[in-house]
């Protein structure tokens, strides 16, 4: 099962995109480093919630998703939405660096 990692700064800009993330999401690191993560990875209907959550975290430093694993959807470079498990960690407080580890979620048929 492919696992990928994406690292962002406090502005949500991708600073690292590992080979697993390339395979899982269909982007090349060279094309996405320096660009806003939300525009490339978060499906449009979820972007506002992400932006609100990030702003709340920056303001309060109260982690909602950090340290937990959640099932969400991610946007593939080809435009499809894929189910993933996401785990977030803080790599540095000052400057703020956050890494998200993504893994394709096992979706069982109903």
PADOLUM-342547 format. One record per atom (N, C-alpha, C, CB): atom name; x, y negated, z; residue number from 1. Coordinates in nm, 2 decimals, decimal comma, always signed. Glycine has a CB too. Example, Ala and Ser with C-alpha at 12.3 -4.5 7.8 and 13.67 -1.06 7.14 Angstrom:
<site 'N'; <+1,32; +0,57; +0,78>; 1>
<site 'CA'; <+1,23; +0,45; +0,78>; 1>
<site 'C'; <+1,32; +0,33; +0,78>; 1>
<site 'CB'; <+1,13; +0,45; +0,90>; 1>
<site 'N'; <+1,28; +0,22; +0,71>; 2>
<site 'CA'; <+1,37; +0,11; +0,71>; 2>
<site 'C'; <+1,29; +0,00; +0,79>; 2>
<site 'CB'; <+1,41; +0,06; +0,57>; 2>
***
This chain:
<site 'N'; <+0,08; +0,12; +0,00>; 1>
<site 'CA'; <+0,00; +0,00; +0,00>; 1>
<site 'C'; <+0,09; -0,12; +0,00>; 1>
<site 'CB'; <-0,10; +0,00; +0,12>; 1>
<site 'N'; <+0,06; -0,22; -0,09>; 2>
<site 'CA'; <+0,14; -0,34; -0,10>; 2>
<site 'C'; <+0,11; -0,43; +0,01>; 2>
<site 'CB'; <+0,12; -0,40; -0,24>; 2>
<site 'N'; <+0,22; -0,48; +0,07>; 3>
<site 'CA'; <+0,21; -0,59; +0,17>; 3>
<site 'C'; <+0,29; -0,71; +0,12>; 3>
<site 'CB'; <+0,26; -0,54; +0,31>; 3>
<site 'N'; <+0,23; -0,83; +0,13>; 4>
<site 'CA'; <+0,30; -0,94; +0,09>; 4>
<site 'C'; <+0,30; -1,05; +0,20>; 4>
<site 'CB'; <+0,24; -1,00; -0,04>; 4>
<site 'N'; <+0,39; -1,14; +0,19>; 5>
<site 'CA'; <+0,40; -1,25; +0,28>; 5>
<site 'C'; <+0,41; -1,39; +0,21>; 5>
<site 'CB'; <+0,52; -1,24; +0,38>; 5>
<site 'N'; <+0,33; -1,48; +0,26>; 6>
<site 'CA'; <+0,33; -1,62; +0,21>; 6>
<site 'C'; <+0,36; -1,71; +0,33>; 6>
<site 'CB'; <+0,20; -1,65; +0,14>; 6>
<site 'N'; <+0,46; -1,80; +0,31>; 7>
<site 'CA'; <+0,49; -1,89; +0,42>; 7>
<site 'C'; <+0,46; -2,03; +0,37>; 7>
<site 'CB'; <+0,64; -1,88; +0,45>; 7>
<site 'N'; <+0,39; -2,11; +0,46>; 8>
<site 'CA'; <+0,36; -2,25; +0,43>; 8>
<site 'C'; <+0,41; -2,34; +0,54>; 8>
<site 'CB'; <+0,20; -2,26; +0,42>; 8>
<site 'N'; <+0,41; -2,47; +0,51>; 9>
<site 'CA'; <+0,44; -2,57; +0,61>; 9>
<site 'C'; <+0,32; -2,64; +0,66>; 9>
<site 'CB'; <+0,54; -2,68; +0,54>; 9>
<site 'N'; <+0,33; -2,74; +0,74>; 10>
<site 'CA'; <+0,21; -2,80; +0,80>; 10>
<site 'C'; <+0,12; -2,87; +0,70>; 10>
<site 'CB'; <+0,26; -2,90; +0,90>; 10>
<site 'N'; <+0,17; -2,90; +0,58>; 11>
<site 'CA'; <+0,09; -2,96; +0,48>; 11>
<site 'C'; <+0,02; -2,85; +0,39>; 11>
<site 'CB'; <+0,17; -3,05; +0,39>; 11>
<site 'N'; <+0,04; -2,72; +0,42>; 12>
<site 'CA'; <-0,02; -2,62; +0,34>; 12>
<site 'C'; <+0,05; -2,58; +0,22>; 12>
<site 'CB'; <-0,16; -2,65; +0,31>; 12>
<site 'N'; <+0,18; -2,63; +0,20>; 13>
<site 'CA'; <+0,26; -2,61; +0,08>; 13>
<site 'C'; <+0,33; -2,48; +0,10>; 13>
<site 'CB'; <+0,35; -2,73; +0,06>; 13>
<site 'N'; <+0,33; -2,40; -0,01>; 14>
<site 'CA'; <+0,40; -2,27; -0,01>; 14>
<site 'C'; <+0,55; -2,30; -0,01>; 14>
<site 'CB'; <+0,36; -2,18; -0,13>; 14>
<site 'N'; <+0,62; -2,24; +0,09>; 15>
<site 'CA'; <+0,77; -2,25; +0,10>; 15>
<site 'C'; <+0,83; -2,12; +0,07>; 15>
<site 'CB'; <+0,81; -2,30; +0,24>; 15>
<site 'N'; <+0,76; -2,01; +0,08>; 16>
<site 'CA'; <+0,81; -1,87; +0,04>; 16>
<site 'C'; <+0,70; -1,79; +0,00>; 16>
<site 'CB'; <+0,89; -1,81; +0,16>; 16>
<site 'N'; <+0,73; -1,70; -0,10>; 17>
<site 'CA'; <+0,63; -1,61; -0,16>; 17>
<site 'C'; <+0,70; -1,49; -0,20>; 17>
<site 'CB'; <+0,55; -1,68; -0,28>; 17>
<site 'N'; <+0,69; -1,38; -0,12>; 18>
<site 'CA'; <+0,77; -1,26; -0,14>; 18>
<site 'C'; <+0,73; -1,17; -0,25>; 18>
<site 'CB'; <+0,78; -1,18; -0,01>; 18>
<site 'N'; <+0,81; -1,08; -0,29>; 19>
<site 'CA'; <+0,77; -0,99; -0,40>; 19>
<site 'C'; <+0,64; -0,91; -0,38>; 19>
<site 'CB'; <+0,88; -0,89; -0,43>; 19>
<site 'N'; <+0,61; -0,88; -0,26>; 20>
<site 'CA'; <+0,48; -0,81; -0,23>; 20>
<site 'C'; <+0,37; -0,90; -0,26>; 20>
<site 'CB'; <+0,48; -0,76; -0,08>; 20>
<site 'N'; <+0,38; -1,03; -0,22>; 21>
<site 'CA'; <+0,27; -1,13; -0,25>; 21>
<site 'C'; <+0,26; -1,14; -0,40>; 21>
<site 'CB'; <+0,30; -1,26; -0,19>; 21>
<site 'N'; <+0,37; -1,14; -0,47>; 22>
<site 'CA'; <+0,37; -1,15; -0,62>; 22>
<site 'C'; <+0,29; -1,03; -0,68>; 22>
<site 'CB'; <+0,51; -1,15; -0,68>; 22>
<site 'N'; <+0,32; -0,91; -0,63>; 23>
<site 'CA'; <+0,25; -0,80; -0,68>; 23>
<site 'C'; <+0,10; -0,80; -0,64>; 23>
<site 'CB'; <+0,31; -0,67; -0,62>; 23>
<site 'N'; <+0,07; -0,83; -0,52>; 24>
<site 'CA'; <-0,07; -0,83; -0,47>; 24>
<site 'C'; <-0,16; -0,94; -0,54>; 24>
<site 'CB'; <-0,07; -0,85; -0,32>; 24>
<site 'N'; <-0,10; -1,06; -0,56>; 25>
<site 'CA'; <-0,18; -1,17; -0,60>; 25>
<site 'C'; <-0,15; -1,21; -0,75>; 25>
<site 'CB'; <-0,15; -1,29; -0,51>; 25>
<site 'N'; <-0,05; -1,15; -0,81>; 26>
<site 'CA'; <-0,03; -1,18; -0,95>; 26>
<site 'C'; <+0,04; -1,31; -0,99>; 26>
<site 'CB'; <-0,16; -1,18; -1,02>; 26>
<site 'N'; <+0,09; -1,38; -0,89>; 27>
<site 'CA'; <+0,17; -1,50; -0,92>; 27>
<site 'C'; <+0,32; -1,47; -0,90>; 27>
<site 'CB'; <+0,13; -1,62; -0,82>; 27>
<site 'N'; <+0,40; -1,55; -0,98>; 28>
<site 'CA'; <+0,54; -1,54; -0,96>; 28>
<site 'C'; <+0,58; -1,65; -0,86>; 28>
<site 'CB'; <+0,62; -1,56; -1,10>; 28>
<site 'N'; <+0,67; -1,61; -0,77>; 29>
<site 'CA'; <+0,71; -1,71; -0,66>; 29>
<site 'C'; <+0,76; -1,84; -0,72>; 29>
<site 'CB'; <+0,83; -1,64; -0,58>; 29>
<site 'N'; <+0,83; -1,83; -0,83>; 30>
<site 'CA'; <+0,89; -1,95; -0,90>; 30>
<site 'C'; <+0,77; -2,05; -0,94>; 30>
<site 'CB'; <+0,97; -1,91; -1,02>; 30>
<site 'N'; <+0,66; -1,99; -0,97>; 31>
<site 'CA'; <+0,54; -2,07; -1,01>; 31>
<site 'C'; <+0,46; -2,13; -0,90>; 31>
<site 'CB'; <+0,45; -1,99; -1,10>; 31>
<site 'N'; <+0,47; -2,08; -0,78>; 32>
<site 'CA'; <+0,39; -2,12; -0,67>; 32>
<site 'C'; <+0,46; -2,19; -0,55>; 32>
<site 'CB'; <+0,31; -2,00; -0,61>; 32>
<site 'N'; <+0,59; -2,17; -0,53>; 33>
<site 'CA'; <+0,66; -2,24; -0,43>; 33>
<site 'C'; <+0,65; -2,39; -0,45>; 33>
<site 'CB'; <+0,81; -2,18; -0,41>; 33>
<site 'N'; <+0,62; -2,46; -0,35>; 34>
<site 'CA'; <+0,60; -2,61; -0,37>; 34>
<site 'C'; <+0,46; -2,65; -0,40>; 34>
<site 'CB'; <+0,70; -2,66; -0,48>; 34>
<site 'N'; <+0,37; -2,56; -0,42>; 35>
<site 'CA'; <+0,23; -2,59; -0,45>; 35>
<site 'C'; <+0,14; -2,56; -0,33>; 35>
<site 'CB'; <+0,18; -2,51; -0,57>; 35>
<site 'N'; <+0,02; -2,62; -0,33>; 36>
<site 'CA'; <-0,07; -2,60; -0,22>; 36>
<site 'C'; <-0,12; -2,45; -0,22>; 36>
<site 'CB'; <-0,19; -2,70; -0,22>; 36>
<site 'N'; <-0,11; -2,39; -0,10>; 37>
<site 'CA'; <-0,15; -2,25; -0,09>; 37>
<site 'C'; <-0,30; -2,23; -0,12>; 37>
<site 'CB'; <-0,11; -2,19; +0,04>; 37>
<site 'N'; <-0,38; -2,32; -0,06>; 38>
<site 'CA'; <-0,52; -2,31; -0,07>; 38>
<site 'C'; <-0,57; -2,31; -0,21>; 38>
<site 'CB'; <-0,59; -2,42; +0,01>; 38>
<site 'N'; <-0,51; -2,39; -0,30>; 39>
<site 'CA'; <-0,55; -2,40; -0,44>; 39>
<site 'C'; <-0,53; -2,27; -0,51>; 39>
<site 'CB'; <-0,49; -2,51; -0,50>; 39>
<site 'N'; <-0,43; -2,19; -0,47>; 40>
<site 'CA'; <-0,39; -2,07; -0,54>; 40>
<site 'C'; <-0,44; -1,94; -0,49>; 40>
<site 'CB'; <-0,24; -2,07; -0,55>; 40>
<site 'N'; <-0,46; -1,94; -0,36>; 41>
<site 'CA'; <-0,49; -1,81; -0,29>; 41>
<site 'C'; <-0,63; -1,80; -0,23>; 41>
<site 'CB'; <-0,38; -1,79; -0,18>; 41>
<site 'N'; <-0,68; -1,91; -0,19>; 42>
<site 'CA'; <-0,81; -1,91; -0,12>; 42>
<site 'C'; <-0,93; -1,93; -0,22>; 42>
<site 'CB'; <-0,82; -2,02; -0,01>; 42>
<site 'N'; <-1,02; -1,84; -0,23>; 43>
<site 'CA'; <-1,14; -1,86; -0,32>; 43>
<site 'C'; <-1,21; -1,99; -0,28>; 43>
<site 'CB'; <-1,23; -1,74; -0,31>; 43>
<site 'N'; <-1,26; -2,06; -0,39>; 44>
<site 'CA'; <-1,32; -2,19; -0,37>; 44>
<site 'C'; <-1,42; -2,20; -0,26>; 44>
<site 'CB'; <-1,39; -2,23; -0,50>; 44>
<site 'N'; <-1,51; -2,10; -0,25>; 45>
<site 'CA'; <-1,61; -2,11; -0,14>; 45>
<site 'C'; <-1,55; -2,11; +0,00>; 45>
<site 'CB'; <-1,71; -2,00; -0,15>; 45>
<site 'N'; <-1,43; -2,07; +0,02>; 46>
<site 'CA'; <-1,37; -2,06; +0,15>; 46>
<site 'C'; <-1,27; -2,17; +0,18>; 46>
<site 'CB'; <-1,30; -1,93; +0,17>; 46>
<site 'N'; <-1,24; -2,26; +0,08>; 47>
<site 'CA'; <-1,13; -2,36; +0,09>; 47>
<site 'C'; <-1,17; -2,46; +0,20>; 47>
<site 'CB'; <-1,11; -2,43; -0,04>; 47>
<site 'N'; <-1,29; -2,51; +0,21>; 48>
<site 'CA'; <-1,32; -2,61; +0,31>; 48>
<site 'C'; <-1,31; -2,56; +0,45>; 48>
<site 'CB'; <-1,46; -2,66; +0,28>; 48>
<site 'N'; <-1,35; -2,43; +0,47>; 49>
<site 'CA'; <-1,33; -2,37; +0,60>; 49>
<site 'C'; <-1,18; -2,36; +0,64>; 49>
<site 'CB'; <-1,40; -2,23; +0,61>; 49>
<site 'N'; <-1,10; -2,33; +0,54>; 50>
<site 'CA'; <-0,96; -2,32; +0,56>; 50>
<site 'C'; <-0,90; -2,46; +0,60>; 50>
<site 'CB'; <-0,88; -2,26; +0,44>; 50>
<site 'N'; <-0,94; -2,56; +0,52>; 51>
<site 'CA'; <-0,89; -2,69; +0,55>; 51>
<site 'C'; <-0,93; -2,74; +0,68>; 51>
<site 'CB'; <-0,94; -2,79; +0,44>; 51>
<site 'N'; <-1,06; -2,72; +0,72>; 52>
<site 'CA'; <-1,11; -2,76; +0,85>; 52>
<site 'C'; <-1,03; -2,68; +0,96>; 52>
<site 'CB'; <-1,26; -2,73; +0,86>; 52>
<site 'N'; <-1,01; -2,55; +0,94>; 53>
<site 'CA'; <-0,94; -2,48; +1,04>; 53>
<site 'C'; <-0,80; -2,52; +1,06>; 53>
<site 'CB'; <-0,94; -2,33; +1,01>; 53>
<site 'N'; <-0,73; -2,55; +0,95>; 54>
<site 'CA'; <-0,59; -2,60; +0,95>; 54>
<site 'C'; <-0,59; -2,73; +1,02>; 54>
<site 'CB'; <-0,53; -2,61; +0,81>; 54>
<site 'N'; <-0,68; -2,82; +0,99>; 55>
<site 'CA'; <-0,68; -2,96; +1,06>; 55>
<site 'C'; <-0,70; -2,94; +1,21>; 55>
<site 'CB'; <-0,79; -3,05; +0,99>; 55>
<site 'N'; <-0,79; -2,85; +1,24>; 56>
<site 'CA'; <-0,82; -2,83; +1,39>; 56>
<site 'C'; <-0,70; -2,78; +1,46>; 56>
<site 'CB'; <-0,94; -2,73; +1,40>; 56>
<site 'N'; <-0,63; -2,68; +1,39>; 57>
<site 'CA'; <-0,51; -2,63; +1,45>; 57>
<site 'C'; <-0,40; -2,73; +1,47>; 57>
<site 'CB'; <-0,46; -2,51; +1,37>; 57>
<site 'N'; <-0,38; -2,81; +1,37>; 58>
<site 'CA'; <-0,28; -2,92; +1,37>; 58>
<site 'C'; <-0,31; -3,02; +1,48>; 58>
<site 'CB'; <-0,27; -2,99; +1,24>; 58>
<site 'N'; <-0,44; -3,05; +1,50>; 59>
<site 'CA'; <-0,48; -3,14; +1,61>; 59>
<site 'C'; <-0,47; -3,08; +1,75>; 59>
<site 'CB'; <-0,62; -3,19; +1,58>; 59>
<site 'N'; <-0,51; -2,96; +1,77>; 60>
<site 'CA'; <-0,53; -2,90; +1,90>; 60>
<site 'C'; <-0,42; -2,80; +1,94>; 60>
<site 'CB'; <-0,66; -2,84; +1,91>; 60>
<site 'N'; <-0,36; -2,74; +1,83>; 61>
<site 'CA'; <-0,26; -2,63; +1,85>; 61>
<site 'C'; <-0,33; -2,51; +1,91>; 61>
<site 'CB'; <-0,15; -2,67; +1,93>; 61>
<site 'N'; <-0,46; -2,50; +1,91>; 62>
<site 'CA'; <-0,54; -2,38; +1,95>; 62>
<site 'C'; <-0,55; -2,28; +1,84>; 62>
<site 'CB'; <-0,67; -2,42; +2,01>; 62>
<site 'N'; <-0,49; -2,17; +1,85>; 63>
<site 'CA'; <-0,49; -2,07; +1,74>; 63>
<site 'C'; <-0,62; -2,00; +1,73>; 63>
<site 'CB'; <-0,37; -1,97; +1,75>; 63>
<site 'N'; <-0,68; -2,00; +1,62>; 64>
<site 'CA'; <-0,81; -1,92; +1,60>; 64>
<site 'C'; <-0,77; -1,79; +1,53>; 64>
<site 'CB'; <-0,91; -2,00; +1,51>; 64>
<site 'N'; <-0,70; -1,79; +1,43>; 65>
<site 'CA'; <-0,66; -1,67; +1,36>; 65>
<site 'C'; <-0,52; -1,62; +1,38>; 65>
<site 'CB'; <-0,68; -1,69; +1,21>; 65>
<site 'N'; <-0,44; -1,71; +1,44>; 66>
<site 'CA'; <-0,30; -1,67; +1,46>; 66>
<site 'C'; <-0,29; -1,56; +1,56>; 66>
<site 'CB'; <-0,22; -1,79; +1,51>; 66>
<site 'N'; <-0,22; -1,45; +1,53>; 67>
<site 'CA'; <-0,20; -1,34; +1,61>; 67>
<site 'C'; <-0,31; -1,23; +1,60>; 67>
<site 'CB'; <-0,20; -1,39; +1,75>; 67>
<site 'N'; <-0,40; -1,26; +1,51>; 68>
<site 'CA'; <-0,51; -1,16; +1,48>; 68>
<site 'C'; <-0,50; -1,11; +1,34>; 68>
<site 'CB'; <-0,65; -1,22; +1,51>; 68>
<site 'N'; <-0,56; -1,00; +1,31>; 69>
<site 'CA'; <-0,57; -0,95; +1,18>; 69>
<site 'C'; <-0,72; -0,95; +1,14>; 69>
<site 'CB'; <-0,51; -0,80; +1,16>; 69>
<site 'N'; <-0,75; -1,02; +1,03>; 70>
<site 'CA'; <-0,89; -1,03; +0,98>; 70>
<site 'C'; <-0,90; -0,98; +0,84>; 70>
<site 'CB'; <-0,94; -1,18; +1,00>; 70>
<site 'N'; <-1,02; -0,94; +0,80>; 71>
<site 'CA'; <-1,04; -0,91; +0,66>; 71>
<site 'C'; <-1,11; -1,03; +0,60>; 71>
<site 'CB'; <-1,14; -0,78; +0,65>; 71>
<site 'N'; <-1,05; -1,07; +0,49>; 72>
<site 'CA'; <-1,10; -1,19; +0,41>; 72>
<site 'C'; <-1,09; -1,15; +0,26>; 72>
<site 'CB'; <-1,02; -1,32; +0,45>; 72>
<site 'N'; <-1,11; -1,25; +0,18>; 73>
<site 'CA'; <-1,09; -1,24; +0,04>; 73>
<site 'C'; <-0,98; -1,33; -0,01>; 73>
<site 'CB'; <-1,22; -1,26; -0,04>; 73>
<site 'N'; <-0,90; -1,29; -0,11>; 74>
<site 'CA'; <-0,80; -1,38; -0,16>; 74>
<site 'C'; <-0,82; -1,39; -0,31>; 74>
<site 'CB'; <-0,66; -1,32; -0,13>; 74>
<site 'N'; <-0,77; -1,50; -0,37>; 75>
<site 'CA'; <-0,79; -1,52; -0,51>; 75>
<site 'C'; <-0,66; -1,47; -0,58>; 75>
<site 'CB'; <-0,80; -1,67; -0,54>; 75>
<site 'N'; <-0,69; -1,38; -0,68>; 76>
<site 'CA'; <-0,58; -1,33; -0,76>; 76>
<site 'C'; <-0,55; -1,42; -0,88>; 76>
<site 'CB'; <-0,62; -1,18; -0,82>; 76>
<site 'N'; <-0,43; -1,43; -0,93>; 77>
<site 'CA'; <-0,39; -1,52; -1,04>; 77>
<site 'C'; <-0,49; -1,50; -1,16>; 77>
<site 'CB'; <-0,25; -1,49; -1,08>; 77>
<site 'N'; <-0,54; -1,38; -1,18>; 78>
<site 'CA'; <-0,63; -1,36; -1,29>; 78>
<site 'C'; <-0,77; -1,41; -1,27>; 78>
<site 'CB'; <-0,63; -1,21; -1,32>; 78>
<site 'N'; <-0,80; -1,46; -1,15>; 79>
<site 'CA'; <-0,93; -1,52; -1,12>; 79>
<site 'C'; <-1,02; -1,43; -1,04>; 79>
<site 'CB'; <-0,99; -1,55; -1,25>; 79>
<site 'N'; <-0,98; -1,30; -1,03>; 80>
<site 'CA'; <-1,07; -1,21; -0,95>; 80>
<site 'C'; <-1,04; -1,24; -0,80>; 80>
<site 'CB'; <-1,04; -1,06; -0,99>; 80>
<site 'N'; <-1,14; -1,20; -0,72>; 81>
<site 'CA'; <-1,13; -1,21; -0,58>; 81>
<site 'C'; <-1,11; -1,07; -0,52>; 81>
<site 'CB'; <-1,26; -1,28; -0,51>; 81>
<site 'N'; <-1,01; -1,06; -0,44>; 82>
<site 'CA'; <-0,98; -0,92; -0,38>; 82>
<site 'C'; <-0,99; -0,92; -0,23>; 82>
<site 'CB'; <-0,83; -0,88; -0,43>; 82>
<site 'N'; <-1,03; -0,81; -0,17>; 83>
<site 'CA'; <-1,03; -0,80; -0,03>; 83>
<site 'C'; <-0,89; -0,78; +0,03>; 83>
<site 'CB'; <-1,13; -0,69; +0,02>; 83>
<site 'N'; <-0,86; -0,85; +0,13>; 84>
<site 'CA'; <-0,73; -0,84; +0,20>; 84>
<site 'C'; <-0,74; -0,84; +0,35>; 84>
<site 'CB'; <-0,63; -0,95; +0,15>; 84>
<site 'N'; <-0,64; -0,78; +0,41>; 85>
<site 'CA'; <-0,63; -0,80; +0,56>; 85>
<site 'C'; <-0,52; -0,91; +0,57>; 85>
<site 'CB'; <-0,59; -0,66; +0,63>; 85>
<site 'N'; <-0,55; -1,00; +0,66>; 86>
<site 'CA'; <-0,46; -1,12; +0,68>; 86>
<site 'C'; <-0,41; -1,12; +0,83>; 86>
<site 'CB'; <-0,52; -1,25; +0,64>; 86>
<site 'N'; <-0,29; -1,13; +0,85>; 87>
<site 'CA'; <-0,23; -1,15; +0,98>; 87>
<site 'C'; <-0,14; -1,28; +0,98>; 87>
<site 'CB'; <-0,15; -1,03; +1,04>; 87>
<site 'N'; <-0,17; -1,37; +1,07>; 88>
<site 'CA'; <-0,09; -1,50; +1,07>; 88>
<site 'C'; <+0,00; -1,50; +1,19>; 88>
<site 'CB'; <-0,19; -1,62; +1,07>; 88>
<site 'N'; <+0,12; -1,56; +1,17>; 89>
<site 'CA'; <+0,21; -1,59; +1,28>; 89>
<site 'C'; <+0,28; -1,72; +1,26>; 89>
<site 'CB'; <+0,32; -1,47; +1,29>; 89>
<site 'N'; <+0,31; -1,78; +1,37>; 90>
<site 'CA'; <+0,39; -1,91; +1,37>; 90>
<site 'C'; <+0,54; -1,87; +1,37>; 90>
<site 'CB'; <+0,35; -2,00; +1,49>; 90>
<site 'N'; <+0,61; -1,92; +1,27>; 91>
<site 'CA'; <+0,75; -1,89; +1,27>; 91>
<site 'C'; <+0,83; -2,00; +1,34>; 91>
<site 'CB'; <+0,80; -1,87; +1,12>; 91>
<site 'N'; <+0,78; -2,12; +1,33>; 92>
<site 'CA'; <+0,84; -2,24; +1,39>; 92>
<site 'C'; <+0,74; -2,34; +1,43>; 92>
<site 'CB'; <+0,95; -2,30; +1,30>; 92>
<site 'N'; <+0,76; -2,40; +1,54>; 93>
<site 'CA'; <+0,66; -2,51; +1,59>; 93>
<site 'C'; <+0,70; -2,65; +1,54>; 93>
<site 'CB'; <+0,66; -2,51; +1,74>; 93>
<site 'N'; <+0,83; -2,67; +1,53>; 94>
<site 'CA'; <+0,88; -2,80; +1,48>; 94>
<site 'C'; <+1,00; -2,79; +1,40>; 94>
<site 'CB'; <+0,91; -2,89; +1,61>; 94>
<site 'N'; <+0,99; -2,80; +1,27>; 95>
<site 'CA'; <+0,87; -2,82; +1,20>; 95>
<site 'C'; <+0,78; -2,70; +1,19>; 95>
<site 'CB'; <+0,90; -2,87; +1,05>; 95>
<site 'N'; <+0,65; -2,72; +1,18>; 96>
<site 'CA'; <+0,56; -2,61; +1,18>; 96>
<site 'C'; <+0,57; -2,52; +1,05>; 96>
<site 'CB'; <+0,41; -2,66; +1,18>; 96>
<site 'N'; <+0,59; -2,39; +1,07>; 97>
<site 'CA'; <+0,60; -2,30; +0,96>; 97>
<site 'C'; <+0,51; -2,18; +1,00>; 97>
<site 'CB'; <+0,75; -2,25; +0,94>; 97>
<site 'N'; <+0,42; -2,14; +0,91>; 98>
<site 'CA'; <+0,33; -2,04; +0,93>; 98>
<site 'C'; <+0,34; -1,93; +0,82>; 98>
<site 'CB'; <+0,18; -2,09; +0,94>; 98>
<site 'N'; <+0,35; -1,81; +0,86>; 99>
<site 'CA'; <+0,35; -1,70; +0,76>; 99>
<site 'C'; <+0,23; -1,62; +0,77>; 99>
<site 'CB'; <+0,48; -1,61; +0,78>; 99>
<site 'N'; <+0,17; -1,59; +0,65>; 100>
<site 'CA'; <+0,06; -1,50; +0,65>; 100>
<site 'C'; <+0,10; -1,37; +0,58>; 100>
<site 'CB'; <-0,06; -1,56; +0,57>; 100>
<site 'N'; <+0,07; -1,26; +0,64>; 101>
<site 'CA'; <+0,10; -1,13; +0,59>; 101>
<site 'C'; <-0,03; -1,07; +0,53>; 101>
<site 'CB'; <+0,17; -1,03; +0,69>; 101>
<site 'N'; <-0,03; -1,04; +0,40>; 102>
<site 'CA'; <-0,15; -0,99; +0,34>; 102>
<site 'C'; <-0,13; -0,84; +0,29>; 102>
<site 'CB'; <-0,18; -1,07; +0,21>; 102>
<site 'N'; <-0,24; -0,77; +0,31>; 103>
<site 'CA'; <-0,24; -0,63; +0,26>; 103>
<site 'C'; <-0,37; -0,60; +0,20>; 103>
<site 'CB'; <-0,20; -0,53; +0,38>; 103>
<site 'N'; <-0,37; -0,53; +0,09>; 104>
<site 'CA'; <-0,50; -0,50; +0,02>; 104>
<site 'C'; <-0,59; -0,42; +0,12>; 104>
<site 'CB'; <-0,48; -0,42; -0,11>; 104>
<site 'N'; <-0,71; -0,47; +0,15>; 105>
<site 'CA'; <-0,80; -0,41; +0,24>; 105>
<site 'C'; <-0,86; -0,28; +0,18>; 105>
<site 'CB'; <-0,91; -0,50; +0,29>; 105>
<site 'N'; <-0,88; -0,18; +0,26>; 106>
<site 'CA'; <-0,95; -0,06; +0,22>; 106>
<site 'C'; <-1,10; -0,09; +0,23>; 106>
<site 'CB'; <-0,91; +0,06; +0,31>; 106>
<site 'N'; <-1,16; -0,09; +0,12>; 107>
<site 'CA'; <-1,31; -0,12; +0,12>; 107>
<site 'C'; <-1,38; +0,01; +0,09>; 107>
<site 'CB'; <-1,34; -0,22; +0,01>; 107>
<site 'N'; <-1,46; +0,05; +0,19>; 108>
<site 'CA'; <-1,53; +0,18; +0,17>; 108>
<site 'C'; <-1,67; +0,15; +0,10>; 108>
<site 'CB'; <-1,55; +0,25; +0,30>; 108>
<site 'N'; <-1,71; +0,24; +0,02>; 109>
<site 'CA'; <-1,84; +0,23; -0,05>; 109>
<site 'C'; <-1,95; +0,24; +0,06>; 109>
<site 'CB'; <-1,85; +0,34; -0,16>; 109>
<site 'N'; <-2,06; +0,17; +0,04>; 110>
<site 'CA'; <-2,17; +0,18; +0,13>; 110>
<site 'C'; <-2,24; +0,31; +0,12>; 110>
<site 'CB'; <-2,27; +0,07; +0,10>; 110>
***
